[in-house]
């Protein structure tokens, strides 16, 4: 069955275990071994895990202590974000060889609209293969890809044949693909929503499709309409090549809890220096300073102040941070501190190229 909508050719590229793969690339002794990037300290959290570590259940955002229990032979390595950004830049240059409609989601994944592409290639599938080949040739790393008519389906598809694979869902197969999909595979359905879906007898896309929009809105609120549409292949979000940064931040988790404001000031000085570096690199300044405090009992508190002028220097940032720190007492010892700058002066600046995307009507049959 075909979908009678204006169709795009969207590729979602996702680097395979990116941080961990970079570490294994740079240090051959780590290849084939279970490694975790980050999480090595007593309070650390895993940023990424190699595929060898994932076999033991090690995942990103997992406490390092738990990861070590699951995989006693796990090797912890420190994060090197400058190196990850360096390789990410090389990967993105490959994307721009095919289209200016590139929407980076993070250092290791992006959407690319190749409906009208620079190579004049009508096959999105072949373009995805070329992109993955070029990424490997230029970085030594593997990437996976999903190809379909919209961002939602492309992102789901990119996870199907990982690592180092790709999956295409052409227009005539979209509805069948979505109906057969386990509801937990739907992008945006997390653990809590999955359990809620299960309670209403919704286990697959086919189950979801039997529910009326009234039923879905009654039980899932504003998200009801979203679920009603996506299971029918309707997702009109365009690839946004123009993305304005809304804030800049830095934070640190401490190996031991801090109870003294004097020690906190020392840590905040370093964090403010990093925020200053990032502001200058992005050539922006901000008016709103936010202090983030996570206590030893894991409760989170934020304190903010909006200034009359834009600031970007460490000294001016710290003036406001100190004011926020001392505006009320600490209710417990502190395990994490962070500083963010928002309300930035970049309304006319973008992180990526400015491209006006036009609505493109495409024939319902793609060249694959």
Secondary structure, DSSP 4 states (H G I P E B T S, - for coil): ----S----EEEEEETTHHHHHHHHH-GGGTTS-EEES--STT-B-SEE-HHHHTTT--TT-BHHHHHHH-TT-EEE---HHHHHHHHHHHHHHHHTT-S-EEEEETTEEEEE-SS-TT----HHHHHHHHHHHHHHHHS--EEEEEESSHHHHHHHTTTT-SS-EEE--GGGHHHHHHHSBGGGSTT--HHHHHHHHHTT--BHHHHHTS-HHHHHHHHTTHHHHHHHHTTT---PPP-S-----EEEEEEEEEEEE--HHHHHHHHHHHHHHHHHHHHHHT--EEEEEEEEEETT--EEEEEEEEEEEE--HHHHHHHHHHHHTSS--SS-EEEEEEEEEEES-TT--SS----PPP----SS---
